[in-house]
C-alpha cells in the first residue's frame, strides 16, 4: 500500500487551523463623508476598538487551536497524563471558532443595516 496523500486520506501533516492570516490587514474600506469617499488606513482600523476586538478573537482561535494540537501530540506520544485535557482543549477551540463566526455574522448584519439605512 502506498503512503497516503496529505489532506486526501487520513489526517493532514499540519492538523488544525493553520494558515489563518489576519483579515484585518486586507481592509481598506471606503468611508462615506460629506464631500466624497475617503479610504480608511490600515493603522486606523487596527487601532480602533472594532479592529482590536477581531484581532483578539483571531489570536484566541490561533492559541486554542495550537493548544489542541499540542494536546493531540502529547496524547499520541503517551506524554499526556490526563486524557480529558484533550477533550477540554478541543471544546475550547470549538468555542473560540464559534464565537469568531458569530461576531463576524453580527458585524456583517450591522454593516448591512447601516448600509441600507435611508439618511
C-alpha positions, 0 to 999 in steps of 0.5 A: 500500500502506498503512503497516503496523500496529505489532506486526501486520506487520513489526517493532514501533516499540519492538523488544525487551523493553520494558515489563518492570516489576519483579515484585518490587514486586507481592509481598506474600506471606503468611508462615506463623508460629506464631500466624497469617499475617503479610504480608511488606513490600515493603522486606523482600523487596527487601532480602533476598538472594532479592529482590536476586538477581531484581532483578539478573537483571531489570536484566541482561535490561533492559541486554542487551536495550537493548544489542541494540537499540542494536546493531540501530540502529547496524547499520541506520544503517551506524554499526556497524563490526563486524557480529558485535557484533550477533550477540554482543549478541543471544546475550547477551540470549538468555542473560540471558532464559534464565537469568531463566526458569530461576531463576524455574522453580527458585524456583517448584519450591522454593516448591512443595516447601516448600509441600507439605512435611508439618511 
